[in-house]
Amino acid sequence: MPDFCPDCDNLLRKRKIKDKLFLVCKCGFQKELYNNPDEIQKSIHKKKKALEKNLLILSEEDKISVHLKIKKDCPKCGNSEAETWQVQIRSSDEPSTHFFKCTKCKYTWRE
């Protein structure tokens, strides 16, 4: 995540000064970066915890379908249940296209 200068709000850039890393700004502000490996690991751990709190990770099985499920035979595997939705593909005075997706083999077709 980028850091910004507290004085002028410009982006801070990394610079090496006398074998130490600093974040520096055009206005003259400097902030020394961590040189202690333990402090770096603490910072990484803190950032990972914050990310884990804000992220929701779903597996393929956990995906939620928002499409209506109907009884329709799949032309590929013969399963009798499919998800359905409509999309307006052509101009507005033409009828919309009806799509189907098999709940078993995930084959998609349209009518």
SULLIN-V994590 format. One record per backbone hydrogen bond with DSSP energy under -1.0 kcal/mol. NH is the residue of the N-H (numbers start at 1). CO is the residue of the C=O. E is the energy in kcal/mol with one decimal. If there is no record, write none. Layout:
nh->[NH NH]
co->[CO CO]
e->[E E]
This chain:
nh->[5 9 12 13 15 17 20 22 23 24 25 28 31 33 40 41 42 43 44 45 46 47 48 49 50 51 52 53 54 55 70 72 74 78 82 83 84 85 87 89 94 97 99 100 101 102 103 109 111]
co->[10 5 3 24 22 20 17 15 31 13 29 25 23 21 36 37 38 39 40 41 42 43 44 45 46 47 48 49 50 51 82 80 79 74 70 101 68 99 97 87 91 87 85 109 83 107 81 100 98]
e->[-3.1 -1.6 -2.6 -2.6 -2.6 -2.9 -1.1 -2.9 -3.1 -3.1 -2.0 -1.4 -2.0 -2.9 -1.8 -2.3 -2.1 -2.2 -2.5 -2.6 -2.3 -2.2 -2.4 -2.2 -1.9 -2.1 -2.7 -1.8 -1.1 -1.6 -3.1 -1.0 -2.7 -1.3 -2.4 -3.2 -2.4 -1.7 -2.3 -1.1 -1.8 -3.0 -3.3 -3.1 -2.2 -2.7 -1.7 -2.3 -2.7]
